[in-house]
Amino acid sequence: MKTINFITHVLLSFVMVGLSTQAQTTDIGVENKKKIENSLQLFKQLSKDIAIDKEFNYRQELKASRSEQTMFYFRDTTLSKTQLLRHLKRAARNSDNSIQFKRYFLEKQLHFINDLDRRTISGVYDAMRSKTLNGYLDILAVFAATDRIVPTMARS
C-alpha cells in the first residue's frame, strides 16, 4: 500500500510539473505575440519616417541606432535596428528599382517587408538609394540627359 501511495504521489508530481510548464509556455507565447506586434508597428513607423523624410541621413540614423539597442522581433527572425538599417541600405545599393529592393528581402527570407505598402517601400528605397554611389550616378545621368534636351541660347 505504501508503494502505491508513493507511485501515485510521484505521478501526480509529474503531472503538476507538466501542467505548470504548459501554462508558462502559453504565457510566453502570448508575450512573444505582443513583442512581434509591437515590433511590426515600430518597423512600419520607422519605414514611414524614412520614406517621408526628404533629408534622411543614413549615417546619423545608424550611429544613433548603435546606442539605442532597439530590437525588432519578427515571426521569422530577430534583428537589431542597426542590422535592419544595414539591410535596407544593402538592398537599395544592390537594386535598380523598388521591385528588386523588395525581392532582396524575400531572397534573404526576411518576409516582414511584405507588411509595408508599395508607396512606403518605394519611399524607403528612394531615401536609401539617394545616398549610395549608384544613386549619385543616377542623379548625374538625369542631369546629363536634361543638358542635352534643353536647347542653349546662342549669343548674337
C-alpha positions as CSV (number, residue, x, y, z in Angstrom):
1,M,0.0,0.0,0.0
2,K,2.8,2.4,0.8
3,T,4.4,1.7,-2.6
4,I,1.1,2.5,-4.4
5,N,0.8,5.8,-2.5
6,F,4.4,6.6,-3.3
7,I,3.9,5.9,-7.0
8,T,0.7,7.9,-7.0
9,H,2.5,10.9,-5.4
10,V,5.3,10.7,-7.9
11,L,2.9,10.6,-10.9
12,L,0.9,13.5,-9.5
13,S,4.1,15.5,-9.1
14,F,5.0,14.8,-12.8
15,V,1.5,15.9,-13.9
16,M,1.7,19.1,-11.8
17,V,5.1,19.9,-13.3
18,G,3.8,19.3,-16.8
19,L,0.8,21.5,-16.3
20,S,2.9,24.3,-14.8
21,T,5.3,24.1,-17.7
22,Q,2.5,24.2,-20.2
23,A,1.0,27.3,-18.5
24,Q,4.4,29.0,-18.7
25,T,4.8,28.3,-22.4
26,T,1.3,29.6,-23.1
27,D,2.2,32.9,-21.2
28,I,5.5,33.1,-23.2
29,G,3.6,32.6,-26.4
30,V,1.3,35.5,-25.6
31,E,4.2,37.6,-24.6
32,N,6.1,36.8,-27.9
33,K,3.0,37.6,-29.9
34,K,2.8,41.1,-28.2
35,K,6.5,41.6,-28.9
36,I,6.0,40.8,-32.6
37,E,3.0,43.1,-32.9
38,N,4.8,45.9,-31.2
39,S,7.9,45.4,-33.4
40,L,5.9,45.3,-36.5
41,Q,4.2,48.7,-35.6
42,L,7.6,50.1,-34.8
43,F,9.0,48.9,-38.1
44,K,6.1,50.3,-40.0
45,Q,6.6,53.7,-38.3
46,L,10.3,53.7,-38.9
47,S,9.8,52.9,-42.6
48,K,7.2,55.7,-43.0
49,D,9.6,58.1,-41.3
50,I,12.4,57.2,-43.6
51,A,10.1,57.3,-46.7
52,I,8.7,60.8,-45.8
53,D,11.9,62.4,-44.6
54,K,13.4,64.2,-47.7
55,E,16.7,64.9,-45.8
56,F,17.1,61.3,-44.3
57,N,20.6,60.9,-43.1
58,Y,21.5,57.2,-43.1
59,R,24.9,57.6,-41.2
60,Q,23.4,59.7,-38.5
61,E,20.5,57.2,-38.0
62,L,22.9,54.3,-38.0
63,K,25.1,55.9,-35.3
64,A,22.0,56.6,-33.2
65,S,20.8,53.1,-33.6
66,R,24.0,51.7,-32.1
67,S,23.5,53.5,-28.8
68,E,19.7,52.7,-28.7
69,Q,19.9,48.9,-28.8
70,T,16.4,48.7,-30.3
71,M,15.4,45.1,-31.2
72,F,12.8,44.1,-33.8
73,Y,11.1,40.8,-33.2
74,F,9.5,39.4,-36.4
75,R,7.9,36.0,-36.9
76,D,10.8,34.6,-38.8
77,T,13.8,36.5,-37.3
78,T,15.0,39.0,-34.7
79,L,17.1,42.0,-35.8
80,S,18.6,45.0,-34.1
81,K,17.8,48.4,-35.6
82,T,21.4,48.6,-36.8
83,Q,21.1,45.3,-38.7
84,L,17.7,46.4,-40.1
85,L,19.2,49.7,-41.4
86,R,22.1,47.9,-42.9
87,H,19.7,45.5,-44.8
88,L,17.8,48.5,-46.1
89,K,21.0,50.2,-47.3
90,R,22.4,47.0,-48.9
91,A,19.1,46.2,-50.6
92,A,19.0,49.8,-52.1
93,R,22.6,49.6,-53.2
94,N,22.1,46.3,-55.0
95,S,18.8,47.2,-56.6
96,D,17.8,49.3,-59.6
97,N,14.1,49.8,-58.6
98,S,11.7,49.2,-55.7
99,I,10.7,45.8,-57.0
100,Q,14.3,44.5,-56.9
101,F,14.5,46.2,-53.5
102,K,11.6,44.1,-52.1
103,R,13.0,40.9,-53.9
104,Y,16.3,41.3,-51.9
105,F,14.4,40.9,-48.6
106,L,12.3,37.9,-49.9
107,E,15.5,36.2,-51.1
108,K,17.1,36.7,-47.7
109,Q,13.9,35.1,-46.1
110,L,13.1,38.5,-44.4
111,H,9.3,38.4,-45.1
112,F,8.5,41.4,-42.8
113,I,8.9,43.6,-45.9
114,N,5.5,42.2,-47.1
115,D,3.8,44.2,-44.3
116,L,4.6,47.5,-46.0
117,D,2.6,49.1,-48.7
118,R,4.1,49.8,-52.2
119,R,4.4,53.5,-51.6
120,T,6.3,53.1,-48.4
121,I,8.7,50.6,-49.9
122,S,9.3,52.9,-52.8
123,G,9.9,55.9,-50.5
124,V,12.4,53.8,-48.3
125,Y,14.1,52.7,-51.5
126,D,14.4,56.2,-52.8
127,A,15.7,57.6,-49.5
128,M,18.3,54.8,-49.1
129,R,19.3,54.8,-52.8
130,S,19.9,58.5,-52.9
131,K,22.9,58.2,-50.6
132,T,24.7,55.4,-52.5
133,L,27.2,55.7,-55.2
134,N,24.8,54.3,-57.8
135,G,22.2,56.8,-56.5
136,Y,24.6,59.7,-57.1
137,L,25.4,58.3,-60.6
138,D,21.6,58.1,-61.4
139,I,21.3,61.8,-60.4
140,L,24.2,62.7,-62.6
141,A,22.7,60.7,-65.5
142,V,19.4,62.6,-65.1
143,F,21.3,66.0,-65.2
144,A,23.4,64.9,-68.2
145,A,20.2,63.9,-70.1
146,T,18.5,67.2,-69.3
147,D,21.5,69.1,-70.5
148,R,21.1,67.5,-73.9
149,I,17.3,68.2,-74.0
150,V,17.4,71.9,-73.0
151,P,18.5,74.0,-76.0
152,T,21.2,76.5,-75.4
153,M,20.7,80.1,-76.5
154,A,23.3,81.5,-78.9
155,R,24.7,84.9,-78.2
156,S,24.3,87.4,-81.1
